[in-house]
Amino acid sequence: MKAVFTGGVAALALALAGCGGDADTNGTASLNNAAPLEQIAAPNGGSWTDVVEATPEGGFRMGNPDAPVKLVEFGSMTCSHCAAFAEEGIPQLENTYVKSGQVSLEFRNYVRDGADMAASLLARCNGATPFFKLTDQMFAAQEEWLGRASTMDQATQQRLGSLPPQQQIGEYARALGLVDFVKMRGVPEGKANSCLADKAALDKLIEIQNVANTEYRISGTPAFLINGNVVPDAASWQQLEPALRAALD
């Protein structure tokens, strides 16, 4: 498989500019007065948000695996619109929909550059259980760690740009402070370094991106599937929630 990420701070800035499509958050009001959802009990009296597992497609799914509505998000760790959705949409999605057992949420990383690949590999490093929490934390701190790219000195930029693509991933992670970030959140430094050098994990992320492009024609992030079908013009929670409700009717 051909790697899709690019090196260099200029390339990263270009990729960031291309994230998302129409992410207007004022398009559709949230459905505050919608009827409560019928509840499907989680195992052992627990919460469906604690049920997380890897999927054959390479993502991580939270919630009832037999939920009647299966939501998939293609998200990029370096996309500001994805960070906005994590802040505005994920809490409502989890609390109202996933906890009901009526909707499951699968996140598939859509990588676009070296920093994105580094963050994705590290978010996935400890497996399914901590994946969503660590991903949300990375999105919440996105401006901080991505901001380090714009302050890199010329020598560091040149050094990173001269490295082979796979080696760039680990160097990006360290330069942006991502290894220290995950180390403080339960991923030991040695394990983080191993994950960053994991060729099979890298190939899986590239495969997810290739499938998104060829099978679903994803052109920006975040992008969503409901029961296997692309949700058109839904880059924000206000745009996505009506489609979820329609699928549940």
N, C-alpha and C positions, 0 to 999 in steps of 0.2 A: 504493500500500500504506500502511496505517496503521502508524505507529511504535508499538512495544510497550513501549519503555522509558519510565521515569518519572524525574522530576527530584526533587532535594531529598534531604538526608541521611536524613530520616525514611522516605521512600519506599524508599531503598536498604536501610535496616535491615529494613524489612518484607519486601522481596524476599529478603534473605539468610535470614530466618527460614523462608521457604518452600522453601528448596532441599532437594532430595533427598526420598526417601520413607523407607522402612525401610532404613537403612544399617547395620544390625547387622553388625559384622565378626566376630562369634563364631558365626554360624549354621552354616557348613559348613567343615570343615577343608580346608586346601590339599592338593592331590593330590600329595604329595611322592613317593609310591611308584608313580605311574602309569608305564606303559610309555613308553619314549622314542619320540618321533615320528620317522617316516620323514622323511629330509631331502630337500628339493628344492633343487638347486644354484642359487645366485643367479648373475646374469650376470657373466662375466669374473672369476670367482673371488672376487667381492665378497660383501657382506652384504645381505640383503633389507631390513635396517633403513635402509640408505642409499638405497633406492629409494622416493622420495616424489613424489607428483604430485597436482595438483588434480583433483577429480572434477566431473562435470557437475552433481551435486547441490549443489555449493558447499562440500564438505568438502575435506580433504586426506587422502590415503591413503598409508600406509606399508606396504611389503611387496610380495609377489608379486601382481600384478594378476589372475592366474589362479588364485589360491589357492582350494582347495575350500571353505574356510570364510571368509566375509567378515563381519568384525565391524565394526559402526558404533557409535561412542559419541556421544551427544548430551550435551555438557558445557557448563556455565556457568562463566565465569572468576571469578565472585564466589561460587561455591558451595563451602562447606567440604567437603562430601562428595566433590565432584569433585577437590578438592585432595588429599584423603585417598586417593582411588583413584589419582591420579597418583603419589603417593609409594609406595603399597603394591602396586598392581597393575601399573602400566605396566612397571617393570623386569622382572617375571616374564613378562608378556605378550610383551614384545619379545624377551627372551633365549630363552625356551622355545618360543614359538609363532610369532612373526613371522619370526625367523631360520630356522626350519625350512622356510619357504616354504609351510606348510600353512594359515596364517592371515594375512590382511591386516587392518590396523587403519585405519579411517577415522574422523577426528574431525570432527564438525559442531558448530560453535558454536551454542549455544542462548542467545540474549541475553534478559535480563530487566530491565535497568535501564541508566542512563547509564554507570555505571562499567564494567559488563559489556560494553557496546557499545564503549567506548573501548579496553578491554584486548583485545577480540577483533579490532578493526580493526588495532591495533598488532601483535598476534601474527601476523596475516596479511600484514603490510605488505611484507615482503621475499620473499613468495612461498612456494613449496612447500619448498625445501630446508631452511631454518632453522625452519620452522613448529613442528615437534614439540619441538625443543629449547627454543625461546623460550617455548612454551606451558608446558612443564614448569617452566621457570625462574620464570614468572609464578605458577604454582600454588605453588611452593616458597616464594615471597616474599609470598604472598597476605595473610597476617596483617599484614605490614608496610605494604603499600601501601593495603590497605583500612582499616587502623587510622587512617590520616590522615583518613578521612571522619568518624570520631567525634571528632576533635580540631579540626575546622574551627570557626573563630569564627563568631559569628552573622552578621556582615556578609558573610562569604564565602558562607555558606549562602543568605542572602537574594539575593545577586547571582547565584549559580548558578540558584536557583529561578526567577528572573525572566527568564532567557534562553530563546529558542526552543529546542525539543528538540535540533535538530541542532547548534546552537552549544554547547549544554551538553556535548556529547561531548568536544570539544577542551578545554574548561575543566575538566572532570572529569579528563581525562588529565594535564593540567598540575598541577592541585591535588593529585592523588594521587601525583605523581612518576613517572608512567608514561612520559612522554616522555623524561625523563632515564634511566629504567630501560632502555628499548630503545636509546637513544643509546649507552649503554655496551656494548651487545650487537650492534652492527653496523647499526643503523637510524639514518641521519643525521637530525638534528632537522628539516630542511626536508622530507625525505621522510615523516617521521612526521606532520608537520602536514598534508601533502597527503593522506595516508591517512585521517586523522581527518575530513577534509572531503570525502571521496570519496562522493558520493551513490550511485553505482552499487554500491559495496562495501557501503554501509549497507543499501541495498535488498535485496541478496543475503542478508545476515544476517537481515533481517526475513522474507524468503521461506523460509529454512531453518526459522525458528521456526514460521512458519505451517504448513508441511508437516508438521513434527513434531507440531503440535497436531491438525491435521485428519486426516492420513493415519494417523498412528501413535498418536494419543491420548496423547502424552507428558504426564505430570502432574508430574514432578519430575526432577531431575538428580542424578547421572548416570543415563542410560537407555541401553539397548543393543539393537541388532538383530543377529541372526545369520542370515545369508542372507535378509535382508529381513523377518524376523519378530521382533517385540518379545520380549525375554527377560523374563518376569514375575519380579518380586521379586528383581531383581539390581541392587543399588546398591553392592556391594563386590566385591573380587576373590574372596573366599571364596565368594560367592554366584554369581559369573559363571563361574568356572573349570569347575565340573562341567558347565555347559551347553556350554562350548566342547568339552570332552572328548566329550560325547555327540554333538555335531555331527560330530566327527572319526571316530567309530566306524563 
